[in-house]
């Protein structure tokens, strides 16, 4: 059977997902930040394997890094 991953936006959504899984007797678990990063890396490598000729420019990479830093740390650079 396939797994489904939810990424709730806030604690209310998280609690709704947990309650839904409990009421419907679904197996659920949470993962820590390190595991999330490892899974993201795995998914990115799969994308790269599917399209090895897709090349991001330096500007695109820098832009994505800035966005992630801003979301994570509240910094622009």
N, C-alpha and C positions, 0 to 999 in steps of 0.2 A: 504494500500500500504506500502511496506517496505521502509525504509530509507537507504540512501547510505552515508557513511562517507568518506571524503577525508582528507588526512593529507599531505598537500603540503610540499615539501622540502624547498621551498624558496618563496619569495614574487612574483616572476614571475609566478610560478605555481599557487599560490593563486589567482592572478589576472586573469589567464586563466580560472580557475574554476568559478570565479565570473562572468566573461564575458560570458562563456558558459551558465551558468544558466540564466543570464539575456536575452541572445539571444533566448533561448528556453523556456522562461517564466516558469522556474522551481523555486519553492520556495527554498530559501537557507538562511542560517544564520550562524553566527560564535558563538563559545562558548569560555568562558574565561578559564584560567588555572585551577581554582578550579573545574569547571564543568568537564573538561577533566579528572582530578584526580578521581572525583566521578564516572564517567562513567567507567574508567579503573578498579576501585575497584569492581563495579557491574559485569563487564565482568569476572574478576578474580574469584569472588565468584561463578559465573555460572560454570566456568571450574572446580572448586573444587567440586561442587555438582555433576557434571557429572562423575567425577573420584575421589571419596573420598579416594581411596587406593593409589593414586599417592602421594608419599612423596618426597620432595626435601631434599637433604642432606644440612647440615649447609654450606658446602663448595660451593654448588650451589647457595644458597641464598646469601652468601657473595659476590660471583662472580657477580651476577646480580645487587646487590646493588652498587658495585664498578663501573660497567658499566654505570648505571644510573647516579651516581654522576659525573662520568667523562664527560658524555654527557651534563649533566645539568650545572655543575659548573667548569668543566675542572680540576677536582681533581681526583687523583687515589685512595684515601681512605678517 
